[in-house]
Amino acid sequence: MFACLPSHRSAEPRSLVVRVDFARREELLAEAPDIYYLKDHYAGYNAVLVRLDEIQADALHGLLAGALQFVQAEKTKRRPRKGPRRQADRVSGRGPGAADP
């Protein structure tokens, strides 16, 4: 998920929650506080609230594209690496821990 409608009642109507890293969120809040905002409920999440009535379409497009890239990068960081398979597993086609017949 890289964007969604806010579920907490503290968010303003006609808002969107968009995933961004904490540094980018601080930049957005400083640059355009009339468009981007934060409520206490969302402070611990790497996301920013966006007033849809205030943001231009091209800015929203860029924000969403950046959010998608951010989520994809986070997903790649968390994906566990698989270790090399043992030679016997490659030959038999069985995975580790398979019982002998």
NORDATA-V671741 format. One record per run of one state. SS is the DSSP state (H for helix, E for strand, L for the rest). FROM is the first residue (numbers start at 1). TO is the last residue. If there is no record, write none. Layout:
# NORDATA-V671741
ss=SS from=FROM to=TO
ss=SS from=FROM to=TO
This chain:
# NORDATA-V671741
ss=L from=1 to=2
ss=E from=3 to=4
ss=L from=5 to=14
ss=E from=15 to=19
ss=L from=20 to=21
ss=H from=22 to=31
ss=L from=32 to=35
ss=E from=36 to=37
ss=L from=38 to=39
ss=H from=40 to=42
ss=L from=43 to=46
ss=E from=47 to=51
ss=L from=52 to=56
ss=H from=57 to=78
ss=L from=79 to=86
ss=H from=87 to=92
ss=L from=93 to=101
